[in-house]
């Protein structure tokens, strides 16, 4: 037994599929790629750190402080709490906190040094 799809049924299917596409971010489909996020303001729930050489980054603590989500202008990553101190690491990157100051290490290099929390 063969099934035939009528033209009106096909049009209805296409219309239903296209209506589902209304939630797609069309910026991601453009030739310019996805628009950059505004990195001048801290994301909700994040602490802003202003560092030497006019550099900055943001940190949002997650899992009740067991981890830190670090947001740099060009990438984001998670660091897990390392030991009982105020240090977070993922094996290659490390965030060290002391009072309202922070240093973000990329391996053995202090990539972001002399960082102070906003308002501090």
N, C-alpha and C positions, 0 to 999 in steps of 0.2 A: 504494500500500500504506500503510495507516494503522497507526501504532504506538499501542498502548494501554499506559498505565502502570497497573499494579495498585496497589491500596491499600497492600499490604505494601511494594512497591518505593518508593512515594512516602514512606511513613513512614521507611524506611531512609535515603532521601536527606535528609530533614529532620533525622534524628538525626545523620547525618554532618556536615551543615552546622552544626548547633548545637554539636557537639563541637569544631569548629574555632574556635568563638567563645570557648572557655574562656580564651584568652590576651588577650582584649580588656580594657582597663582600664575597668571599669564606672564608676569615679569620673568619667571624662570624659563619660559619658552622663548623669550625674545633673544635677538642676537647679542644684546648687551649683557646678558646673564642676569643674575639676581642683584638687586640694588644693595649697596653697602648699608650696614646699620650705622646709626648715629652712635659713635663711640665717645662722644664728649660728655655724655651724662651717664650716671650709673644706672644699670638695669634695676628693676624692683628688687629690693632685699639685698642689694650688693653694697659693699664698701668700696669707695674710690680711693686709690693710692696715687699720689703725685710724687714722681721720682726725679732724680738728677737728670740733666740733659733734656728737660721738658717731656719726659716719658711718663706714661700713666698706664694703669691697669685696674681691673675690678675683681673683687673676690666675693663670692656668695658661699656662705657656709651651709652645707647640706648634711642630712642624716644626723641631726642634733650635734653638729660640730665634729663628727667623725670624718668628714671630708670637706675639701674646699674646691669650689669650681672657679678656676682662674680664667678671666676673660681679657685677652690681649687684643690690640687693634687688628691683628691678622689671624688669630686662632684662639680656641678655647680648649681647656682640658681639666681633668679631675685629678686632684691630689688627695691621698688618704693620710690621715693623721699618723705621724711617725713617733711612736713612743708616748711618753706622758707629757712632754713639753709642748711648746707652741710651734711645732714644725710639721709640715705636710710634704709628702713625696710620692712620686710614681715610679721611682727607680732611676729616672734621668733628670727630671725637674724637681726642684725643692723650694718651698716657701718657708722662710723663717720669720717669725713674728716676735717682737719684743715691745711691750707697751703699745704705742700707736705707730710703730715703725716696722717696716718690712723689707726683706731682701728676697728677690726671686732669682734662683740659680738655674742655669741651663748647663747641667753637668758641673764642671769645675769653674764656670764663668758666672760672675754675678751680673746677669743680664739686665736686671732692674735693681739699682742700688739707691740708698738714701731715700727710700719711699716713706712718705708720711700719710696716714689716713686723713681723709677730708675732715676738716674741722679740728685737726690735731696738731 
